Amino acid sequence: MAACFAVRTEVFVVEQSVPASIEYDAYDADAVHVLAVGPDGAPLGTGRLLYGDAALGKTGDPAVGSLGRLAVTAAARGLGVGAALVRAIEEQALRLGLSAVDLGAQTHALGFYERLGYAAHGPEFQDAGIAHRAMRRTLAGS
């Protein structure tokens, strides 16, 4: 968890000026966390999956998980780390019996998620002062 939090601090708190007071929440304790590490063991990226009751407030459907806090260090961007993290989270969602994954994408990252099969829906909204859009992907095999 320390490595996941270190990446989130670097990307969200330092780079994007998200207040630490809202970056870390009670959902962290029960979420599924994924971590990408380099050959030297250094953390490259992280993300989390909320499911069950924890995701219900975000997705409105107990069969849909919520992907969030996806962060890749500046040094690792463009290496496929983000896509690998998304796929790892989707694999965990399938193992948990979920049929789809929702997320709130920063608008600059819409194309990234669209290439991974996510479709935007609904209006743009602000989260931590950053423009986002809701997105969903139905999982194959669910």
Beta strands, then each sheet from edge to edge (+ up, - down):
strand 1: 32-37
strand 2: 43-50
strand 3: 64-72
strand 4: 100-106
strand 5: 119-127
strand 6: 130-138
sheet 1: 1+ 2- 3+ 4+ 6- 5+
end
